């Protein structure tokens, strides 16, 4: 059997990694060498990685598709948590990335918003609620119940939605309102903007006057 040039131990032919032609190294030694090289040259490795991804977008997308298809649920959850941590640590970089994605993929961004508007609204409200620590018992399923109760009309102006609407807090979160079904109604964008940080009673009284 040939000897590994790194550790001088015997290795089988199928376990041989040759690079360059005169240097015969086993796969284990090769992996260890590249791991140490990446650790000692992290910035240059990241530059090469970014350059390769930029020059090979199709391969990157295909690799991501294979990963999503084969990765286990635990691995995906772990990756999602690490991504969320990175977003919290680097809010400016995340905002810049999101803006660049929207600018470079306007059609895909519009499709994603049209595909699940209720999820987008729920995510926006969850973010605001987390920031203010005023989490109530709201669930996305309640949105359909409110839409049925209000007969597809705005809570304030009673005009039918055309076709979008907003989740609106009768008592704003900034004034101590809770994010639960007793404090949430559906309103048109116009009324939501005009209401601002007023309570529902203040806004209705203003409209009457």
C-alpha distance (Angstrom), angle and dihedral (degrees) to the residues before:
residue distance angle dihedral
X1 . . .
X2 3.83 . .
X3 3.80 119.7 .
X4 3.78 125.2 -120.6
X5 3.80 107.6 -114.7
X6 3.81 91.1 -143.3
X7 3.80 102.2 52.4
X8 3.82 100.3 8.4
X9 3.79 92.1 -128.3
X10 3.79 125.2 136.9
X11 3.80 118.4 -94.8
X12 3.77 135.1 -176.5
X13 3.81 121.5 -114.2
X14 3.85 93.3 -111.2
X15 3.83 89.8 52.2
X16 3.81 93.2 53.7
X17 3.78 121.2 112.1
X18 3.82 113.3 -168.1
X19 3.82 117.9 -161.0
X20 2.97 115.2 173.4
X21 3.79 106.8 8.6
X22 3.81 95.0 -105.5
X23 3.83 95.3 47.2
X24 3.79 113.6 78.1
X25 3.80 111.5 -169.1
X26 3.80 130.2 167.6
X27 3.79 118.3 -120.8
X28 3.81 94.1 -111.8
X29 3.81 92.3 54.9
X30 3.79 91.0 44.1
X31 3.81 91.9 53.2
X32 3.79 91.5 47.6
X33 3.82 91.6 49.0
X34 3.81 93.1 50.9
X35 3.81 92.1 45.1
X36 3.81 91.1 55.6
X37 3.80 91.6 43.3
X38 3.82 91.6 53.6
X39 3.81 91.5 47.3
X40 3.82 91.8 51.3
X41 3.82 95.3 42.2
X42 3.79 102.4 33.9
X43 3.83 97.4 147.1
X44 3.80 96.0 48.7
X45 3.81 89.4 45.7
X46 3.81 90.8 52.4
X47 3.82 90.9 48.6
X48 3.79 91.3 52.8
X49 3.78 90.7 45.5
X50 3.84 92.6 51.7
X51 3.80 90.7 46.8
X52 3.81 92.2 50.0
X53 3.83 92.0 48.4
X54 3.79 90.6 49.5
X55 3.81 91.8 51.2
X56 3.82 94.9 42.8
X57 3.83 108.5 41.0
X58 3.81 93.9 151.0
X59 3.80 92.5 54.1
X60 3.79 90.0 48.4
X61 3.81 92.2 51.8
X62 3.80 91.7 46.5
X63 3.81 90.9 49.4
X64 3.81 90.6 50.4
X65 3.81 91.0 49.1
X66 3.81 91.5 51.6
X67 3.81 90.8 48.1
X68 3.81 93.1 50.8
X69 3.81 90.5 48.8
X70 3.81 96.2 48.2
X71 3.82 105.2 31.2
X72 3.78 118.1 102.0
X73 3.80 122.9 -119.8
X74 3.83 92.4 -108.1
X75 3.80 91.6 53.5
X76 3.81 91.4 49.3
X77 3.81 91.3 49.5
X78 3.80 90.8 49.5
X79 3.79 91.3 49.6
X80 3.81 91.7 47.9
X81 3.82 90.5 52.2
X82 3.80 92.3 50.1
X83 3.82 89.5 48.5
X84 3.80 91.3 51.8
X85 3.81 90.6 49.1
X86 3.81 90.1 51.5
X87 3.82 90.3 50.5
X88 3.79 90.9 52.5
X89 3.81 92.7 48.0
X90 3.84 94.3 44.1
X91 3.84 106.8 33.4
X92 3.83 93.0 153.9
X93 3.80 93.6 51.9
X94 3.80 91.0 46.1
X95 3.82 92.0 50.8
X96 3.80 90.1 48.5
X97 3.82 91.3 49.7
X98 3.83 92.2 48.9
X99 3.80 91.6 49.1
X100 3.80 91.5 48.4
X101 3.82 90.6 49.2
X102 3.82 91.9 50.2
X103 3.80 91.1 48.6
X104 3.81 94.0 47.1
X105 3.82 96.7 40.5
X106 3.83 107.6 33.0
X107 3.80 94.9 152.1
X108 3.82 94.3 48.5
X109 3.80 90.1 47.4
X110 3.82 91.6 51.6
X111 3.81 91.1 47.7
X112 3.80 91.7 51.9
X113 3.82 91.1 52.1
X114 3.81 92.8 47.3
X115 3.80 92.6 45.7
X116 3.81 97.0 60.9
X117 3.82 113.1 6.8
X118 3.82 92.6 157.8
X119 3.81 91.0 56.5
X120 3.80 91.0 48.5
X121 3.81 91.5 51.2
X122 3.81 91.4 46.1
X123 3.81 91.1 50.8
X124 3.80 92.0 49.0
X125 3.78 91.6 51.3
X126 3.80 93.4 44.9
X127 3.79 88.9 54.2
X128 3.79 92.2 51.7
X129 3.79 91.5 44.7
X130 3.81 92.4 50.9
X131 3.79 89.3 52.4
X132 3.81 92.6 52.0
X133 3.84 97.3 34.6
X134 3.81 92.0 -132.4
X135 3.78 99.5 128.0
X136 3.80 114.6 165.0
X137 3.81 134.2 175.0
X138 3.83 96.5 -76.2
X139 3.80 117.3 144.4
X140 3.84 127.8 -178.1
X141 3.83 89.5 -119.2
X142 3.82 90.1 66.5
X143 3.80 89.6 67.9
X144 3.81 92.1 73.7
X145 3.82 90.6 48.5
X146 3.80 91.8 53.3
X147 3.79 91.0 46.8
X148 3.81 89.2 54.5
X149 3.82 93.8 45.0
X150 3.81 91.8 50.8
X151 3.84 91.5 45.0
X152 3.81 91.0 -125.8
X153 3.82 92.5 -59.5
X154 3.80 134.3 119.7
X155 3.81 113.4 -92.3
X156 3.82 91.6 -132.5
X157 3.83 109.4 33.4
X158 3.85 97.6 23.9
X159 3.81 90.7 -136.0
X160 3.84 115.1 141.7
X161 3.80 114.5 -104.7
X162 3.82 114.7 -98.8
X163 3.08 86.6 -139.4
X164 3.82 109.7 -70.7
X165 3.80 128.7 62.6
X166 3.81 139.6 177.8
X167 3.78 133.7 -123.6
X168 3.79 102.4 -118.2
X169 3.81 129.6 -167.2
X170 3.81 112.9 -137.2
X171 3.80 88.3 -153.2
X172 3.84 105.4 33.8
X173 3.79 119.6 -120.9
X174 3.80 87.9 -123.1
X175 3.81 88.5 62.3
X176 3.79 97.7 47.0
X177 3.81 101.0 -85.3
X178 3.79 119.0 151.2
X179 3.79 127.4 -123.6
X180 3.82 96.4 -122.1
X181 3.78 137.8 111.3
X182 3.82 93.7 -96.0
X183 3.82 90.2 61.1
X184 3.83 101.1 37.8
X185 3.80 128.9 83.8
X186 3.80 134.4 164.6
X187 3.79 116.5 -107.2
X188 3.78 138.0 169.6
X189 3.78 117.3 -102.0
X190 3.82 91.8 -110.2
X191 3.82 94.4 57.2
X192 3.80 92.0 41.9
X193 3.81 91.4 55.0
X194 3.83 93.7 43.9
X195 3.81 92.3 48.5
X196 3.79 93.3 54.4
X197 3.82 110.7 160.5
X198 3.82 95.3 -16.2
X199 3.78 120.8 116.1
X200 3.80 118.5 -113.6
X201 3.82 91.1 -104.2
X202 3.81 92.5 50.7
X203 3.79 91.9 48.2
X204 3.83 94.5 47.6
X205 3.81 91.3 47.8
X206 3.80 89.7 50.4
X207 3.83 90.9 51.6
X208 3.82 91.3 50.2
X209 3.80 93.0 49.9
